[in-house]
Amino acid sequence: MLFYYKLSGVNAVLALLLNLIILIAGLAMFSATLTLPGIAGVILTIGMAVDSNVLIFERIREELRAGKIVKSAIDTGFDKAFVTIIDTHVTTIVSAAFLYFFGTGPIRGFAVTLTIGLLANLFTAVYVSRSMFMWEINRGGKPADTLSI
């Protein structure tokens, strides 16, 4: 992410780290033991978080190539990617719900870890990442006319 998206990759990495912190905090709140299936849920969460950031960043790139100004490209990129992100996350959470209700011990742990991670990812990929972009383009008092993406 850092090499491909340049400075925006820092945004993605920070959002991913916050996602992991929220996930670990959620697991601690439920006094969950991290088993092998739970670790698999964490890894799948990281993969979906990276996918969410790629979707958003590619949409922003498309908008910039179409000639939009930076702020407009960011807003439109997040808006267009939001529907896809919600769709993938809801579908995965429904699958996790089936695993939780019809599975036993370790399978339930995987479902819980995955669900907490995906909910954290919705927050970090959509809200936190957008806030970091807006802070980046508005710092210095004047809106930026370029974006490192």
Secondary structure as UniProt FT lines:
FT   HELIX           2..5
FT   HELIX           7..29
FT   TURN            30..31
FT   HELIX           36..65
FT   TURN            66..67
FT   HELIX           70..102
FT   HELIX           105..122
FT   HELIX           123..128
FT   HELIX           129..138
FT   TURN            139..140
//
